[in-house]
Amino acid sequence: MDLTVFLGIPWYSLVFLVFASAFLSACNTSKDNSDDTTLFALLLAQSTSAPCTTRCHIFLTSTGSGGRIGIGGITGADATCNGDTNRVRGKTYKAMVAIPGVREVLGNPTGTLTYTDWVLKANTFYSNSTDTSNTTGSTTTSNRIFRDSNTTMQMNFALGDNGTRFWTGITITGGNLANDVNCTNWTSSNVGVSGVTGVVGASTTTLVETTTDTCNIAKKIVCVEQ
């Protein structure tokens, strides 16, 4: 008997199925099944997705949460994106939220910027539509940001309903992109802690805004295909 095949299934597929079954079994014993299952969805997405190139998907999550996004931190935010119903299956996403030294973009939007695990690519078209014939979207600059003015970072298309706010932790300080309050690095949903938000507009989506809100109030996040 060919030991590399069992019931027509290659050995490496069997290994993956055993691993997946064990992982889900561990998740079921967790105090928070939804968090663990979402992390598993993120693991699967990262293992199967090919990077996008000249056209990438971007979306606003279908539901919001307090400042503790998912299980908290960048891991929780990314897992939330990869488990959201607005995602496209088979693609990998990262959350456009900032944590100093972990995920950030710093500097002058018209000058030199520095990046740490930044979610946007240079000179790339992003759209919240998966229809490849739909030109509704916006292209990033060589500085890996959307910029329709010299004072902010924004897109010329809306991601959702007018007035919808979403967590960013990013602001403009002295004309420069900078980090700002972020619900204790997206780990707190307490009323006494604050986070910076962006807002969906009628014709534009302002991605950087100095408005803050308390972290107990649910906000959506922007998710960017990688």
C-alpha positions as CSV (number, residue, x, y, z in Angstrom):
1,M,0.0,0.0,0.0
2,D,1.2,3.5,-0.8
3,L,1.8,5.1,2.6
4,T,1.8,8.6,1.1
5,V,-1.9,8.3,0.2
6,F,-4.7,7.1,2.4
7,L,-8.3,6.8,1.0
8,G,-7.2,9.0,-1.9
9,I,-6.0,11.8,0.4
10,P,-2.3,12.9,0.2
11,W,-0.4,12.6,3.5
12,Y,0.2,16.3,3.8
13,S,-3.5,17.0,3.6
14,L,-4.1,14.5,6.4
15,V,-1.5,16.3,8.5
16,F,-3.2,19.6,8.0
17,L,-6.6,18.2,8.8
18,V,-5.3,16.7,12.0
19,F,-3.7,20.0,13.0
20,A,-6.8,21.9,12.2
21,S,-9.0,19.5,14.2
22,A,-6.7,19.8,17.2
23,F,-6.6,23.6,16.9
24,L,-10.4,23.9,16.8
25,S,-10.7,21.4,19.7
26,A,-8.5,23.7,21.8
27,C,-10.5,26.7,20.7
28,N,-13.7,25.0,21.9
29,T,-12.3,24.7,25.4
30,S,-11.4,28.4,25.5
31,K,-13.4,30.9,27.6
32,D,-13.9,32.9,24.4
33,N,-14.5,30.7,21.4
34,S,-15.1,33.6,19.0
35,D,-11.7,35.1,19.6
36,D,-9.9,31.8,19.0
37,T,-11.9,31.0,15.9
38,T,-11.2,34.4,14.5
39,L,-7.5,33.9,15.0
40,F,-7.7,30.5,13.3
41,A,-9.4,32.3,10.3
42,L,-6.5,34.7,10.3
43,L,-4.0,31.8,10.3
44,L,-5.7,30.1,7.3
45,A,-5.9,33.4,5.4
46,Q,-2.2,34.1,5.8
47,S,-1.3,30.6,4.7
48,T,-3.3,30.7,1.4
49,S,-3.4,34.3,0.2
50,A,-1.2,35.8,-2.5
51,P,-0.2,39.5,-2.1
52,C,-2.2,41.9,-4.1
53,T,-0.3,44.1,-6.6
54,T,-1.7,47.1,-8.6
55,R,-5.3,46.8,-7.3
56,C,-6.1,45.9,-3.7
57,H,-9.3,45.6,-1.7
58,I,-10.1,47.9,1.3
59,F,-13.2,47.9,3.4
60,L,-14.8,49.1,6.6
61,T,-15.8,46.4,9.0
62,S,-19.4,45.4,9.2
63,T,-19.6,45.8,13.0
64,G,-17.7,47.9,15.5
65,S,-16.1,47.3,18.9
66,G,-14.8,49.2,21.8
67,G,-11.1,50.1,22.0
68,R,-10.2,46.6,22.8
69,I,-10.4,45.3,19.2
70,G,-10.9,41.6,19.1
71,I,-8.6,40.1,21.6
72,G,-6.7,43.4,21.7
73,G,-3.7,44.9,20.1
74,I,-2.5,44.6,16.5
75,T,-3.1,40.8,16.6
76,G,-6.8,41.3,17.6
77,A,-7.3,44.1,15.0
78,D,-5.9,42.0,12.1
79,A,-7.9,39.0,13.2
80,T,-11.0,41.1,13.2
81,C,-10.4,42.1,9.6
82,N,-9.7,38.6,8.5
83,G,-12.9,37.3,10.1
84,D,-15.3,40.2,9.1
85,T,-18.2,39.5,6.8
86,N,-17.1,42.3,4.5
87,R,-13.8,40.7,3.6
88,V,-13.2,38.7,0.5
89,R,-12.3,35.1,1.3
90,G,-8.9,33.9,0.3
91,K,-7.3,37.4,0.8
92,T,-5.3,38.6,3.8
93,Y,-6.0,41.9,5.5
94,K,-4.4,44.2,8.1
95,A,-6.1,46.8,10.2
96,M,-5.3,50.5,9.5
97,V,-4.7,51.4,13.2
98,A,-1.6,52.7,14.7
99,I,0.5,51.5,17.7
100,P,3.8,53.3,18.3
101,G,6.7,51.1,17.3
102,V,4.4,48.3,16.1
103,R,2.3,49.7,13.2
104,E,2.7,53.4,12.2
105,V,3.5,55.9,9.6
106,L,5.3,59.1,10.7
107,G,6.4,62.3,9.0
108,N,5.3,64.9,6.5
109,P,2.7,63.7,4.0
110,T,4.4,65.7,1.2
111,G,8.0,64.9,2.4
112,T,9.7,62.0,4.0
113,L,7.8,59.3,5.9
114,T,8.9,56.4,7.9
115,Y,7.0,53.1,8.2
116,T,6.6,50.2,10.7
117,D,4.4,47.4,9.4
118,W,2.4,50.0,7.4
119,V,-0.6,48.6,5.7
120,L,-0.7,50.6,2.4
121,K,1.6,50.0,-0.7
122,A,3.0,52.8,-2.9
123,N,1.3,53.7,-6.2
124,T,-1.5,51.2,-5.7
125,F,-5.2,51.4,-6.5
126,Y,-7.5,50.6,-3.6
127,S,-11.2,50.1,-3.9
128,N,-14.0,48.8,-1.7
129,S,-15.5,47.2,-4.7
130,T,-14.4,43.7,-5.9
131,D,-15.6,44.5,-9.4
132,T,-12.4,44.9,-11.4
133,S,-14.3,47.1,-14.0
134,N,-15.3,49.5,-11.3
135,T,-12.9,52.5,-11.1
136,T,-14.3,53.9,-7.9
137,G,-11.4,54.0,-5.6
138,S,-8.2,55.9,-4.9
139,T,-4.5,55.4,-5.7
140,T,-1.8,55.9,-3.0
141,T,1.1,58.2,-3.6
142,S,4.8,57.1,-3.6
143,N,4.7,57.8,0.1
144,R,2.2,55.0,0.7
145,I,-0.7,57.1,1.8
146,F,-3.9,58.6,0.3
147,R,-3.5,62.3,-0.1
148,D,-6.0,64.7,-1.7
149,S,-4.7,67.8,0.1
150,N,-1.6,68.9,1.9
151,T,-3.0,68.9,5.4
152,T,-4.6,65.5,5.8
153,M,-4.7,61.9,4.5
154,Q,-7.9,61.1,2.7
155,M,-9.5,59.1,-0.1
156,N,-11.8,60.5,-2.8
157,F,-14.3,57.7,-2.2
158,A,-16.4,56.7,0.7
159,L,-16.0,53.3,2.5
160,G,-19.4,53.4,4.2
161,D,-22.3,55.5,5.5
162,N,-21.7,59.2,5.9
163,G,-20.7,60.1,9.5
164,T,-19.5,56.6,10.4
165,R,-16.5,56.8,12.7
166,F,-13.7,54.3,12.9
167,W,-10.6,53.9,15.1
168,T,-7.2,55.0,13.7
169,G,-4.9,56.2,16.5
170,I,-3.4,58.5,13.8
171,T,-3.4,62.3,13.7
172,I,-1.8,65.3,12.0
173,T,0.5,67.2,14.5
174,G,2.2,70.2,13.2
175,G,1.6,69.1,9.6
176,N,3.0,65.7,10.2
177,L,1.4,62.3,10.5
178,A,1.8,61.1,14.1
179,N,0.6,58.7,16.6
180,D,-2.1,59.8,19.1
181,V,-4.2,58.2,21.8
182,N,-5.3,54.7,20.9
183,C,-7.2,53.1,23.7
184,T,-4.0,51.9,25.4
185,N,-2.7,50.3,22.2
186,W,-6.2,48.9,21.4
187,T,-6.4,46.8,24.6
188,S,-8.9,48.9,26.6
189,S,-12.6,49.4,26.3
190,N,-12.8,51.6,29.4
191,V,-14.8,54.8,29.5
192,G,-11.8,56.6,31.1
193,V,-9.6,56.0,28.1
194,S,-9.8,57.6,24.6
195,G,-8.8,56.8,21.0
196,V,-8.5,58.9,17.8
197,T,-11.1,58.3,15.1
198,G,-11.6,59.0,11.4
199,V,-15.0,59.7,9.8
200,V,-16.7,58.6,6.6
201,G,-17.8,61.7,4.7
202,A,-20.4,62.3,2.0
203,S,-17.8,62.2,-0.8
204,T,-14.5,61.6,1.0
205,T,-13.2,59.4,3.8
206,T,-11.0,61.4,6.1
207,L,-8.5,58.9,7.4
208,V,-6.7,61.2,9.8
209,E,-8.7,63.3,12.2
210,T,-8.0,64.7,15.7
211,T,-11.4,63.8,17.0
212,T,-11.3,61.4,19.9
213,D,-13.9,59.2,21.6
214,T,-14.0,57.2,24.7
215,C,-13.0,53.6,24.3
216,N,-16.2,52.1,25.6
217,I,-18.1,53.2,22.5
218,A,-18.1,50.8,19.5
219,K,-16.3,51.9,16.4
220,K,-15.4,50.1,13.1
221,I,-12.0,49.8,11.6
222,V,-10.5,50.0,8.1
223,C,-9.1,46.8,6.7
224,V,-6.5,46.8,3.9
225,E,-5.7,43.8,1.6
226,Q,-2.0,42.8,1.7
